[in-house]
Amino acid sequence: MRLDKYLKNSRLIKRRTVAKEACEKGLVKLNDKVAKPADEVNIDDIISLKLGEREINVKVTDVSDVNSKKDAATLYERM
């Protein structure tokens, strides 16, 4: 699954266009490398987001297309 789509489906970022812009600005790292929006996300990948003053680190546990809010949190685990 594309990184920008994963960020939207997991609800780490609310909109896919915002996720794409964050990747293009270098605010998202995938396995300690600056990520592009089209990079593939796989299970056990580490995603680091720098949002304002906060930095969020998550480990990917699932890459399914999920639409419900309660199931979105099952796609990752915080580190």
N, CA, C and O of each residue as an XYZ file, in Angstrom:
316
protein
N       0.853     -1.167      0.000
C       0.000      0.000      0.000
C       0.900      1.232      0.000
O       1.962      1.232      0.622
N       0.474      2.269     -0.694
C       1.214      3.538     -0.727
C       1.252      4.170      0.660
O       0.309      4.033      1.439
N       2.329      4.851      0.958
C       2.506      5.468      2.263
C       1.435      6.517      2.543
O       0.873      6.536      3.638
N       1.138      7.393      1.577
C       0.141      8.437      1.824
C      -1.239      7.837      2.081
O      -1.989      8.351      2.911
N      -1.580      6.763      1.385
C      -2.860      6.090      1.606
C      -2.884      5.404      2.972
O      -3.907      5.423      3.657
N      -1.768      4.803      3.368
C      -1.686      4.160      4.675
C      -1.877      5.180      5.802
O      -2.606      4.917      6.758
N      -1.229      6.332      5.693
C      -1.350      7.364      6.724
C      -2.795      7.827      6.864
O      -3.255      8.101      7.972
N      -3.505      7.913      5.759
C      -4.914      8.307      5.794
C      -5.788      7.191      6.370
O      -6.639      7.453      7.221
N      -5.588      5.958      5.919
C      -6.411      4.837      6.398
C      -6.199      4.552      7.878
O      -7.130      4.150      8.575
N      -4.979      4.760      8.357
C      -4.689      4.517      9.763
C      -5.097      5.692     10.639
O      -5.033      5.613     11.866
N      -5.509      6.763     10.016
C      -5.938      7.983     10.694
C      -4.808      8.672     11.459
O      -5.062      9.428     12.397
N      -3.566      8.414     11.061
C      -2.445      9.162     11.618
C      -2.455     10.584     11.066
O      -2.082     11.532     11.757
N      -2.888     10.719      9.807
C      -3.124     12.021      9.166
C      -4.512     11.950      8.558
O      -4.879     10.942      7.954
N      -5.290     13.022      8.715
C      -6.713     12.960      8.358
C      -7.005     12.886      6.869
O      -7.959     12.220      6.466
N      -6.204     13.558      6.037
C      -6.490     13.567      4.603
C      -5.276     13.103      3.814
O      -4.136     13.345      4.210
N      -5.528     12.435      2.695
C      -4.446     11.898      1.873
C      -3.603     13.013      1.267
O      -2.388     12.861      1.137
N      -4.220     14.123      0.897
C      -3.447     15.226      0.326
C      -2.496     15.822      1.364
O      -1.381     16.221      1.029
N      -2.931     15.881      2.611
C      -2.066     16.375      3.686
C      -0.922     15.387      3.919
O       0.214     15.799      4.156
N      -1.213     14.095      3.853
C      -0.185     13.070      4.008
C       0.844     13.178      2.873
O       2.046     13.047      3.105
N       0.368     13.414      1.667
C       1.268     13.564      0.520
C       2.170     14.777      0.696
O       3.372     14.702      0.438
N       1.601     15.888      1.133
C       2.390     17.103      1.349
C       3.417     16.910      2.457
O       4.540     17.401      2.342
N       3.057     16.206      3.525
C       3.991     15.949      4.621
C       5.177     15.124      4.128
O       6.317     15.375      4.518
N       4.908     14.146      3.275
C       5.990     13.328      2.712
C       6.896     14.171      1.825
O       8.119     14.053      1.892
N       6.302     15.018      0.998
C       7.085     15.860      0.094
C       7.938     16.876      0.844
O       8.985     17.286      0.341
N       7.514     17.291      2.031
C       8.278     18.246      2.834
C       9.339     17.571      3.693
O      10.097     18.253      4.383
N       9.406     16.244      3.662
C      10.408     15.511      4.425
C      10.046     15.310      5.881
O      10.931     15.074      6.705
N       8.762     15.399      6.223
C       8.312     15.239      7.599
C       8.006     13.795      7.971
O       7.715     13.497      9.129
N       8.071     12.901      6.990
C       7.751     11.493      7.216
C       8.972     10.646      6.854
O       9.567     10.812      5.789
N       9.333      9.735      7.761
C      10.423      8.801      7.501
C       9.868      7.389      7.551
O       9.025      7.065      8.388
N      10.347      6.565      6.654
C       9.978      5.159      6.598
C      11.261      4.360      6.786
O      12.144      4.390      5.930
N      11.364      3.654      7.895
C      12.572      2.893      8.236
C      13.820      3.783      8.223
O      14.846      3.414      7.651
N      13.724      4.943      8.851
C      14.818      5.907      8.999
C      15.303      6.539      7.697
O      16.415      7.065      7.647
N      14.494      6.497      6.652
C      14.813      7.178      5.392
C      13.665      8.126      5.079
O      12.501      7.792      5.300
N      13.990      9.309      4.562
C      12.941     10.250      4.173
C      12.080      9.580      3.116
O      12.585      9.057      2.123
N      10.772      9.602      3.344
C       9.845      8.838      2.505
C       9.188      9.698      1.440
O       9.006     10.904      1.610
N       8.838      9.052      0.346
C       8.047      9.664     -0.715
C       6.622      9.140     -0.573
O       6.412      8.064     -0.012
N       5.639      9.892     -1.076
C       4.241      9.461     -0.927
C       3.939      8.085     -1.530
O       3.060      7.373     -1.044
N       4.660      7.716     -2.576
C       4.374      6.455     -3.265
C       5.173      5.273     -2.728
O       5.048      4.168     -3.257
N       5.983      5.466     -1.701
C       6.741      4.353     -1.121
C       5.789      3.295     -0.580
O       4.737      3.611     -0.024
N       6.174      2.036     -0.752
C       5.347      0.923     -0.283
C       5.530      0.698      1.216
O       6.652      0.697      1.722
N       4.423      0.510      1.913
C       4.438      0.215      3.340
C       4.182     -1.275      3.512
O       3.250     -1.827      2.927
N       5.021     -1.921      4.324
C       4.878     -3.348      4.601
C       4.774     -3.561      6.105
O       5.110     -2.673      6.888
N       4.314     -4.724      6.498
C       4.210     -5.063      7.918
C       5.608     -5.030      8.534
O       6.582     -5.452      7.912
N       5.691     -4.529      9.756
C       6.927     -4.378     10.540
C       7.777     -3.181     10.123
O       8.880     -3.017     10.645
N       7.303     -2.339      9.201
C       8.006     -1.091      8.886
C       7.820     -0.108     10.036
O       6.826     -0.169     10.760
N       8.777      0.794     10.198
C       8.711      1.832     11.214
C       8.470      3.167     10.513
O       9.218      3.544      9.611
N       7.426      3.878     10.931
C       7.100      5.185     10.359
C       7.300      6.239     11.434
O       6.811      6.097     12.555
N       8.024      7.301     11.086
C       8.237      8.427     11.992
C       7.618      9.662     11.366
O       7.934     10.020     10.231
N       6.734     10.312     12.111
C       6.062     11.533     11.650
C       6.491     12.698     12.524
O       6.504     12.589     13.750
N       6.839     13.801     11.902
C       7.134     15.003     12.670
C       5.993     15.981     12.388
O       5.903     16.567     11.309
N       5.133     16.138     13.380
C       3.959     17.006     13.249
C       4.076     18.134     14.268
O       3.813     17.938     15.455
N       4.468     19.300     13.802
C       4.659     20.425     14.708
C       5.812     20.145     15.650
O       6.922     19.849     15.208
N       5.558     20.237     16.939
C       6.587     19.988     17.953
C       6.696     18.501     18.306
O       7.675     18.083     18.924
N       5.696     17.700     17.917
C       5.666     16.284     18.284
C       6.317     15.412     17.223
O       6.332     15.742     16.037
N       6.848     14.299     17.680
C       7.304     13.267     16.763
C       6.612     11.974     17.159
O       6.659     11.567     18.320
N       5.973     11.333     16.198
C       5.230     10.105     16.437
C       5.946      8.969     15.728
O       6.254      9.067     14.540
N       6.211      7.893     16.456
C       6.839      6.698     15.892
C       5.875      5.534     16.034
O       5.379      5.252     17.125
N       5.614      4.859     14.916
C       4.708      3.712     14.937
C       5.312      2.552     14.161
O       6.115      2.737     13.247
N       4.902      1.352     14.552
C       5.283      0.128     13.844
C       4.048     -0.394     13.133
O       2.991     -0.540     13.748
N       4.171     -0.674     11.856
C       3.048     -1.142     11.037
C       2.734     -2.586     11.406
O       3.612     -3.448     11.371
N       1.473     -2.847     11.759
C       1.054     -4.213     12.091
C       0.115     -4.813     11.046
O      -0.059     -6.030     10.993
N      -0.489     -3.966     10.217
C      -1.417     -4.437      9.183
C      -1.511     -3.376      8.102
O      -1.379     -2.188      8.397
N      -1.734     -3.772      6.868
C      -1.843     -2.815      5.764
C      -3.162     -2.942      5.002
O      -3.229     -2.603      3.820
N      -4.195     -3.421      5.658
C      -5.485     -3.604      4.988
C      -6.207     -2.272      4.808
O      -5.941     -1.303      5.519
N      -7.121     -2.244      3.846
C      -7.959     -1.066      3.636
C      -9.078     -1.083      4.659
O     -10.030     -1.853      4.534
N      -8.965     -0.240      5.661
C      -9.937     -0.180      6.751
C     -10.613      1.176      6.707
O      -9.954      2.197      6.512
N     -11.930      1.189      6.888
C     -12.654      2.446      6.833
C     -13.237      2.866      8.168
O     -13.581      4.036      8.337
N     -13.361      1.963      9.113
C     -13.974      2.354     10.379
C     -12.927      2.941     11.323
O     -11.764      2.539     11.320
N     -13.368      3.889     12.117
C     -12.466      4.603     13.016
C     -11.893      3.688     14.101
O     -10.712      3.789     14.434
N     -12.709      2.810     14.644
C     -12.233      1.951     15.730
C     -11.231      0.915     15.233
O     -10.347      0.512     15.989
N     -11.346      0.473     13.982
C     -10.415     -0.510     13.433
C      -9.121      0.126     12.938
O      -8.133     -0.581     12.736
N      -9.101      1.430     12.741
C      -7.910      2.098     12.225
C      -6.728      1.963     13.176
O      -5.587      1.869     12.723
N      -6.971      1.952     14.464
C      -5.890      1.847     15.450
C      -5.235      0.473     15.446
O      -4.159      0.309     16.022
N      -5.854     -0.519     14.811
C      -5.247     -1.852     14.752
C      -4.195     -1.953     13.658
O      -3.502     -2.968     13.575
N      -4.054     -0.939     12.818
C      -3.089     -0.964     11.720
C      -1.666     -0.674     12.191
O      -0.712     -0.933     11.457
N      -1.508     -0.139     13.403
C      -0.171      0.211     13.888
C      -0.102      0.069     15.388
O      -1.120     -0.058     16.068
N       1.126      0.094     15.896
C       1.326      0.103     17.342
C       2.355      1.196     17.634
O       3.394      1.280     16.979
N       2.049      2.024     18.622
C       2.934      3.146     18.973
C       4.182      2.645     19.663
O       4.166      1.642     20.376
N       5.252      3.358     19.436
C       6.539      2.976     20.031
C       6.987      4.033     21.021
O       8.049      3.898     21.630
